[in-house]
Amino acid sequence: MIDRIENEIETLKLQLIDHPLYKMMDRKEDIQIFMEHHVYAVWDFMSLVKKLQLDLTTTSLPWVPNKMPFAGRLINEIVWGEETDINKDGIAMSHFEMYMQSMDQVGASTSSISKFLNEIEKFDTIQDHINSADLPDFIKNFLLFTFDVIESDKTHVIAAVFTFGREDLIPDMFIEMVKTINNEPNLDLSHLIYYLERHIEVDSGEHGPMALKMIQELCGDDPVKWDEALEASKTALNHRISLWNGIASLI
């Protein structure tokens, strides 16, 4: 069933791997535009991860044994890497914080994402906040889909979006980005390159294979779950294509 999903999403993945956006980041200003909009996808990814941890491990007191210890072990290892990795200078921080650090180095503005995060508690729901935010529709739609998936409470669907819409996809996309991104002598991209290469290394070598095993355990022999996982994966990839198209149009 994993092979079936990968076969059916291959065309969408290729659109993302071969997207013209990567070759458009020729100037410092282009990289800044990309990062100021892509950062929202870096941020909402952590909510997918943490929702899976809530579903697959015991996060309440008193503690009781987890019913799916294998999947729980996988997601705990992934959370450990995503939430408390080591940055280029050997300092522990989340991948989101690494990205914000990269933005500062490149001179990309973090004011929009910082304002967005600071105002979350002012709204009754995250959807209300997203809809009211001063963001392009392609970012709003991307975020709304993520949180709709999270609130579906279908762990197998959340895991599919996490796996096929993120972990299984990111290494191939970031490899293309590293190949083509402007790295002129007077433009220091060391933190951004480290961030991209770290994801290529961890997601392809560790997190991606772990996530595939997690999907297999969650869907099991249930054809309905596999169908739902497939449809959610396709939708996630289409939203990523729209995100990339939107950023490319701004550049």
Protein Blocks (a to p, Z undefined) as FASTA:
>chain_A
ZZmmmmmmmmmmmmmmmpcklmmmmbfklmmmmmmmmmmmmmmmmmmmmmmmmmmmccbd
cddddfblmlmmmmmmmmmmmmmcccfkopacdfklmmmmmmmmnopafklmmmmmmmmm
mpmbfklmmmmpccdfklmmmmmmmmmmmmnopaklmmmmmmmmmmmmmmmmmmmmmmmp
ccdfklccklmmmmmmmmmmmmmmmmmmmmmmmmmmmnmmafklmmmmmmmmmmmmmmmm
mmmmmmmmmZZ
